[in-house]
């Protein structure tokens, strides 16, 4: 075995976003493309000689190939050990768990989250720091700077490492330890939740259906939900991770998790339904014929947290992304704890958790988590809900409706316009910014615009400022319309429109969200000129 230094030319498009670098698989398959980015990571993080790294991914196409390349590059760059999930598998929250438990220098996670997989579909790579969370902007900017100036990378000439058997092998002077991808994570879950109570709930005849969407959480859910908690065999559907996610779109929402939705709204629906996404960090919660919005889910978990052993001492605080509804704010007010409104991106929550300012956090995009790791965590949220149901002995719908009766209901919806021409999407945002002055004070039926802005956030921990995080149209009654360009896609632009109206009157809580938000939807389309500027007469996804 020998270390080879390979001359290369930099690529100009390797700027990592909030979720790392995401491109189509053929882009990553270009000569030296993956290697250049990995070398840029290693050149930027200043890992000491002999450091330990965690490595794994969601099993999508190109995952195993990329892992072999990264292992050989880690060996050539002086790492002493790499912990890699068996078969190359590690969910994003499990990778965070392993980094934190084993106190490694950091980790590389291979995933494009909820985006489709396959030979022509999406792939992604990101670096997580020693706290288990996504790299800070300082680190990602350093990686990008390195990628633009790179002239060579180092790689070990060696045979591929066997990934499907647990154990330790040598790769040059570096050890590769293939670990059980589930065990550390499952142990952490058992320390947080009342497994005995959940086991008793499932034994009582309570039926559940968990849709792993042929993604990474299949093995985790099979082990924890069926084996450890005793749910009937088959409670976990689509449990085998596939390189193309079975041809589906592994995004746990009402549109893409349609198989689960049909089951939960069918004649013989189970009591509880849930789904998770490609890399296991998102979740969707359903009751019998009943959908819980992610914003409500965060608020409900916070309101019931002391029923769960890991949170029985209460919460230090709550954090939510700016587009997420204010339902959690009302819980925080009642509990007399702070609630932070941050830009979208889990790294903002990580700062707050590391500083001990918050315990629970969540994003409206089906991501919820706590300070047990530094990533959102889909299966954790499902177990949290099951623990609450076991403790309260009520249905998902009853628990949610009682919450609305106590705190009021935040009617909420998100409209996603995916794959838009970038110029058209930017045009919508520019038009809205130019309209701030004309919109302030304007009345539309019962709604009066109080103010408009482009959200800016000053981090209370490190003082960093994040500007242009989404356009907010705020109404005098507390209702909101938010427009935001998302960075999770790999081609074109995704424009998200968020709509929220607070309703204290319990007599109106039965309304369908789309009916309750009809007037706000009309206002959003009118002031943004979205349909005429993009040519889209309807969104790709409504949640």
Helices and strands as residue ranges (DSSP letters): E 2-7, E 21-24, H 25-28, H 33-45, E 52-57, H 63-76, E 81-89, H 92-101, E 106-110, E 122-128, H 137-149, E 152-157, E 167-171, E 174-179, H 183-192, H 195-203, E 208-211, H 217-221, I 222-228, E 236-237, G 245-247, H 258-264, E 272-276, E 283-287, E 290-292, H 294-303, G 305-307, G 309-311, E 317-321, H 327-335, E 338-342, H 346-354, E 360-363, E 367-370, H 378-392, H 396-407, E 409-420, H 422-434, H 436-439, E 443-444, E 447-454, E 457-458, E 465-466, E 471-475, E 480-486, E 493-503, G 506-508, H 513-516, H 518-528, H 530-534, E 541-542
